Amino acid sequence: MGTKGWLFEINKCTGCHACEVACASWNATGAVSWRRIARIEAGTYPHVTARNLSMPCLHCDNAPCMQACPVGAITKGTDGLVVVDARTCVGCMFCFWACPFGVPQFGADGKMSKCTYCGDRPPELPRACEEVCPTKAILSGDLEELERIAARQGGERVGGPAGPALIIIR
């Protein structure tokens, strides 16, 4: 099993928020949102553009959240997934401050939580956010395979020292 990741086709996303709702519903997160739509605006009037980016945890290669956790509650599996152990978490929020994407969320239970890549979902099914996306802008899977798909369409992996497992097709 290879490293897991995300492929996102930014021009397909309409900003409908179905992925947010599916994530919250499948994971029963309550008021905490593990996936958010970021609106990216560029240009100057009258030549303004706006795009939407569906942001989950990016399960970074060098996860700053994991490095910042003083109690080792955040770990990275051999599949590349970065997970929070709620039993160990002390709710200090260091992971939130360390994450360049603001992904870990503080819950009503006083613990941090974040996208689990639908870890409890059968592997043959798509992730909940991916399954409901009406434009098929979200694709999850083996990072190497996603990179091959993206290369054929001019996409590229998001850079930076954290090494996010996200590939964008513009």
C-alpha positions, -999 to +999 in steps of 0.1 A: +000+000+000+014+034-010+012+068+005-023+082+004-031+117-009-055+140-027-060+153-062-081+184-066-093+199-099-097+235-089-116+246-120-143+220-114-152+231-078-183+252-077-181+259-039-213+240-032-199+227+002-212+192-003-178+178+006-179+197+039-214+183+047-205+147+037-173+149+059-192+162+089-219+137+085-197+106+079-174+115+108-201+130+131-179+160+138-207+182+151-197+219+149-161+211+140-154+212+103-126+189+091-129+201+055-134+237+045-139+255+012-113+283+008-122+310-017-092+323-036-097+357-052-072+373-076-069+403-099-082+438-097-115+452-107-129+447-133-107+417-140-113+396-109-112+358-107-124+336-079-118+299-073-127+275-046-103+251-029-117+222-008-092+219+021-089+187+042-059+176+062-032+173+036-014+145+055+019+162+049+052+143+045+069+164+072+038+172+092+044+203+113+014+194+135+031+161+144+064+178+152+047+204+174+027+179+195+044+178+230+027+145+240+031+125+207-007+124+201-002+129+164+014+101+144+020+092+107+012+057+095+030+038+068+002+047+045+012+084+049-019+093+069-014+117+099-038+109+127-046+123+162-050+100+191-077+117+212-068+095+242-033+111+243-042+146+231-041+172+259-058+200+238-029+224+239-035+235+203+002+235+194-007+214+163-032+240+151-006+268+154+021+247+137-001+236+107+004+260+078-031+252+066-049+256+100-063+221+097-064+206+133-096+217+150-104+222+187-135+202+197-161+204+224-143+176+242-113+198+246-092+177+222-078+184+187-092+165+158-088+165+120-095+147+088-089+109+092-091+102+054-123+084+064-101+057+080-132+038+092-146+037+057-142+005+036-111+010+014-129+001-018-153+031-013-142+066-021-138+091+008-171+107+018-161+141+004-151+125-029-182+104-032-206+134-030-187+159-051-211+167-080-183+178-103-158+151-093-133+178-083-119+156-055-100+123-060-083+103-033-059+075-036-023+064-039-002+095-042+020+081-070-011+072-091-026+106-085+007+122-096+005+102-129-031+113-135-022+149-127+009+149-150-013+140-180-035+170-172-009+196-163-013+193-125+014+194-099+020+186-063+017+215-039+052+225-026+066+237+006+086+223+035+056+204+050+053+183+018+015+183+016+000+152-001-021+174-024-020+177-062-038+205-079-050+206-115-056+242-125 
